[in-house]
Amino acid sequence: MASVVTIALGFLRASLMTKLLGGTAEELTVFGVNKLAIFFLELAAQIGTIGLNSAYIHRKEVGEVDRTVYFTMNLGLSVISMAILAVFVPLIVRLYPDYPFLGAVIFAYMGIEIIRAFNITQTTILSKDLAFGRLVLVDMASSVMMTLVGPGLAWLGAGVWSLVGETFSGIFTRTLMILVFYRPWRPRLGWDTETVRWFWAYGVKAWWTSNLAFLIDRFDDFWIGTASSLGKLPLSFYDRAYEFARYPRRVVANPILDVFFPTFAHLQADRLRLSRAFFRATSLMVRAGCLFSLIFILTAPEFIRIFLTDALLPMQLTFQLMIVYTLLDPLSMAARNLMMATGYPDKILRARIVQTVIFIPAVIGLSAVWGIEGVAVAADLMVLVGAVLFYRYTRLVVDYSPRALWFWPLVAMTITGGAMLALAPVWAGWPVWGAFLLKLILIPLFFGLILLITERDQLLTGWNMIWGLVRPKGSSHA
């Protein structure tokens, strides 16, 4: 429910900032500068972590010693990783002379990362304790502040600094609320050799997996920004395509994944309940993800013209290809979360190695042929291979029917997509808004009717479960 608010605000914020900062192709390059700065920041942060957050959530029993050690290790590694990055910033600036303010932007994000290090322990503790009500309020307050600050700075002409200010306002608001209003634990430093060894033993496995995940997630950004045939303008197109392609994931997958990772950890000793939890989470994501992906892919031409700017029309095909990635990636993440929460980080590592071996050569080769569209195809291929591998591994800990999970949503997606393409001549001459609204009506109608015919009982069961959770107290069942 809270995601409805945060996602709506996020979409409004991203749309406004794209319009304010991207009126021309040259102005769009600020997104490329910001993207490259974030890449180097996240690279340093990634190297400086050993999977501590996952380790803490997985640990069955935690006490005061565990929390102090977790906080000390997290904060210390963050400071060390940022110090290492600071040493390399002058070299980075020399390697990328066409990216204005890159060094200053990196330093600004380094400061923001240190602030974030103070609240990540608290949010992880809240997540493990299933205190999602408090996390919801923190997310909403952060989203409101970012929506005020980011577009406001862009309107004042702050350029790339409006993107930095947007991130800072969100992190600062989260830190303020967590440390002042919702502090689940009083931060303090501490050390216990046995506890450190446990975190290290579990976290190192997750660390290798996490680093490969980062390489997979960010190598495309790095290659586009570094390759001489591509550069900062294509990187800006790719950044905006990925930013808006993530909305199907944000609408459905993110809130479910946030809730179900600690849930899987709590249920890891009960295979039956764990199987039910996993199937319910992924089943909802598959069906809702297919619907939202269809909407974004089929309305892409109108979406860009209405909500963004004509300067971004060259990214349309990249945007549509990235929708496929953002459909499959959260489904893969659900399987990864399950394996991580139940103590199988080695299985995830194996799949990540295979993905990396496929992805890096595919990005380099396909980008030389098709530019950023080739990079998007490489991302789709990589995430598809990963999804197949991850779901094979899930059978180690849960039992479910793959056919019940995947078959009818994919059938509904195929039939609806075919029907919409066949009906395209109907609205070919319509105004942009008219075609957009008609598609928004027809796509859910076709998709929903097919699922209603084929999965009526399952949909009713899901609806009754959701309504039972959100209906007003004291109301009677229909």
Phi, psi and omega in degrees: 000318180293330180296332176302318180288308185294323180288319177298316178294321179296319178294316178300316181296311181296321180294314180297317182290327176294318178293318184287326184260347187235041179295330179230167180298322181293320179293333180295342184296344178298329178292326176294318177298314181297318181297317181292321177298317179294324178302311182292324176298311183291330176298313179295317180295324181293316179295330183270015177235153179235038177070033185294322183297314178296321180297318181296316181294322181291327185301124188291315180241127180232144178228193183297320180298317180299318182293316181294320179294316179301313180296316182297314180295317181297311182293316181297317179293325178296315180296317180296315182295322178290325178295321178296317179298319181302325179295326185268352182302315179303321178293319179300317181298320179292327181286337183234068184290341182275002182252097184295144177065013185301314181297315180295321180294320178299315179298322178297316179293331176297318177298319179296322180296322178296320177298317180298327182299334181284334182257348183294326177296317182295316181293325178293320177298316178298320180295315179298324180279004180060032180272062188287337178298317179291319179297325178299313181295323177296315180298318182293316179297319178298318181295320178298315181295319179296324180291331176281316188282310185301299178298328178298315178293323178296321179294328178281356177087029183282350177063228183297335180290341174291327176290321176294316179297324177301312180295316181299316182298322178293314180294318181296318180296317178299315181297316180298314182292319184289316184282335183259315188257320189240030186294111180281346184202141180278113184298135173204153182279148179193164183209135174214118189300318181295318179293319177300318180297320179295312178301320181293315183298316178284318188291329181298320177298314178294329181296313178298317178298316182294320179294320176294322177298318178297317179300318179293317184288332189243351181297326179297317177298314181299315184292317179298317181287338185261322184298131184295333181282349181249261174107192191288327178290311173302325177296323177294317176300314182295320179298314180292323178298315181291321180303312183276337176291339181284353184295323173303323178292317182294324184295316189248307194287315188303310180296324179293315181296321179300321183282319191276342177297306175295332177296316176302319180297320180293329185260011189297339179267358183238095187298321182295309181293325177296319178297317179296316180298316181296316182294319180296318181295310184288326178299315178296319180294322179297312185289312179291323179296318177298319181294309182294326178295318176301315182299314183290321181293314187280339178257010185306314181300317180288322181302313183295318182291323186278311191262343183244238182210149181299338179295343180263004179302327177299345182268004189303309182295321177299317178300314181294321178293324180290337176300321178299317178299313184284350170281314186278328186298313179294330176293321174296322181295325177299317178293320178296317178300320179299313182292322179292317183292335182259008172090034179236052180295336180294326178293320178295320180300318179299314180295322180295324178298315179298315179299318181296317180299327179279318193289310186299309177297325180294319178299312182296314183289311184288330177293329178291335183265313188241008179068218183291336174296322176296323177297319179296321176297318178299319179296319178297316180297316181297314184289330177294314177300316179298317181300317179299315181292314183298319182287335172294319181290333182298337182292348176291332188237344181223162178237130179196168179261114176301325180295316178296331182282319193248327198299300188290324174300321178291323175297314180297321179296317181294313181294316180296316178299317178296318180296319181292322177293323179292329181272000184307321179300338182297317183252017183302321182261008183283160170298158184301315181297320181297313179297321181296313181293321179296318177297320180296335177276314188287320185297307178297328181295309180297311183298315181294321180296319179297315179291326179295322179289320188267335185226040186302312183296318180295320179295320179294321177298315179296318180296317180296324178295314181294316181295326177296335180276327188251350184293151179300142179297139178094346178283150182268159178287146178287000000 
